[in-house]
């Protein structure tokens, strides 16, 4: 027997999917969102945190960086991270006059990022590093980080 269920809205879909099975979240924040925003049953949830090797990070962050006086954007070039907003902020606030913008990451919005850099004529003020296996050294030495 098939029971018809109206899955037309997001809340019902999430509750249908997550209330019937065990769910592992990657953080307390994700777990809290499922509970508070979507009314997912707390008994079905557990959290396993991503392991972090603090010694390795500390070692990597002390590596030398040649660039000085820069603002950093670090993240995937996608809609969620909004890298084009970093370009717009950098330009609209006049930060390009005194600083460089270093951008670490790749993704589907990379053409848009390059287009904005060219539009604002700041190609000499923006450093596109691409993917980087050690962003920590750049984070440590940045004057400011953009999280858009």
C-alpha positions in Angstrom: 0.0 0.0 0.0 1.4 3.4 -1.0 0.5 6.4 1.3 0.5 9.6 -0.6 2.6 12.3 1.1 2.7 15.9 0.1 6.4 16.7 -0.2 5.9 20.1 -1.9 7.7 22.2 0.7 11.2 22.0 2.1 10.2 21.6 5.8 8.1 18.5 5.1 10.8 17.0 2.9 13.5 17.4 5.5 11.3 16.1 8.3 10.3 13.1 6.1 13.9 12.3 5.3 15.6 12.9 8.7 13.0 11.8 11.3 12.9 8.2 10.1 16.6 7.4 10.2 19.8 8.0 12.2 21.7 11.2 11.0 25.3 12.2 11.7 26.1 15.9 11.6 29.5 17.5 11.3 29.0 20.2 13.9 26.7 21.2 16.8 25.6 24.1 14.7 24.2 21.8 11.9 22.6 19.6 14.6 21.0 22.7 16.2 19.7 23.9 12.9 18.1 20.5 12.1 16.4 20.6 15.5 15.4 24.2 15.8 14.6 25.1 12.2 13.3 21.8 10.9 12.0 20.1 14.0 14.1 16.9 13.5 13.9 14.5 16.3 16.9 14.9 18.6 17.1 11.1 19.2 17.9 10.5 15.6 20.9 12.9 15.6 24.5 12.5 16.6 27.6 14.7 15.8 31.0 13.5 14.8 33.4 16.5 14.5 36.0 16.7 11.7 39.4 15.9 13.2 41.8 18.9 13.3 45.6 18.5 13.5 46.5 21.7 15.4 50.2 20.9 15.3 50.3 20.6 11.5 48.3 23.8 11.1 50.6 25.7 13.4 53.6 24.4 11.5 52.1 25.4 8.1 51.0 28.8 9.3 54.6 29.7 10.1 55.8 29.2 6.5 57.1 32.3 4.8 54.9 34.5 2.7 56.4 37.0 0.2 53.4 39.2 -0.2 52.9 42.1 2.3 49.9 44.3 3.1 47.1 42.2 1.7 43.5 41.4 2.4 42.5 37.8 2.0 39.5 35.9 0.5 39.8 32.2 1.0 37.1 29.8 -0.2 35.5 28.1 -3.1 34.4 30.4 -5.9 30.7 29.5 -5.7 27.4 31.1 -4.9 27.5 30.3 -1.2 30.9 31.9 -0.7 30.2 34.9 -3.0 33.8 35.8 -4.1 32.5 38.5 -6.4 31.3 40.4 -3.3 34.9 40.5 -2.1 35.9 42.2 -5.3 33.1 44.7 -5.0 33.9 45.5 -1.4 37.6 45.8 -2.2 36.9 48.3 -5.0 33.9 50.2 -3.6 35.6 50.9 -0.3 38.8 52.1 -2.0 40.9 49.4 -0.4 42.7 48.8 -3.7 44.5 52.1 -3.3 46.6 50.9 -0.3 46.3 47.1 -0.3 46.2 44.1 -2.5 43.5 41.5 -2.5 44.7 37.9 -2.4 42.1 35.3 -3.4 42.6 31.6 -2.7 40.2 29.2 -4.3 38.7 28.0 -7.5 35.2 27.2 -8.7 32.4 27.9 -11.1 32.3 31.7 -10.4 36.0 32.2 -11.3 35.0 33.7 -14.7 32.7 36.2 -12.9 35.5 37.1 -10.5 37.9 37.7 -13.4 35.3 39.8 -15.1 34.8 42.0 -12.0 38.5 42.5 -11.6 38.9 43.6 -15.2 35.7 45.8 -15.0 37.1 47.7 -12.0 40.6 47.9 -13.6 42.3 46.4 -10.6 44.2 43.5 -12.2 47.5 44.7 -10.7 45.9 44.8 -7.2 44.3 41.3 -7.1 46.3 38.1 -6.8 44.4 35.0 -7.8 46.3 32.1 -6.2 43.9 29.3 -7.3 43.7 26.2 -5.1 46.3 26.2 -2.3 47.3 23.3 0.0 48.5 25.7 2.7 46.1 28.6 3.2 47.1 29.0 6.8 50.3 31.0 6.1 48.2 33.4 4.1 45.6 33.7 6.8 48.2 34.4 9.5 49.8 37.2 7.5 46.7 38.8 6.1 45.7 42.2 7.5 42.0 41.3 7.1 39.9 38.4 5.8 36.7 38.8 3.8 33.9 36.3 4.5 31.2 37.4 2.2 
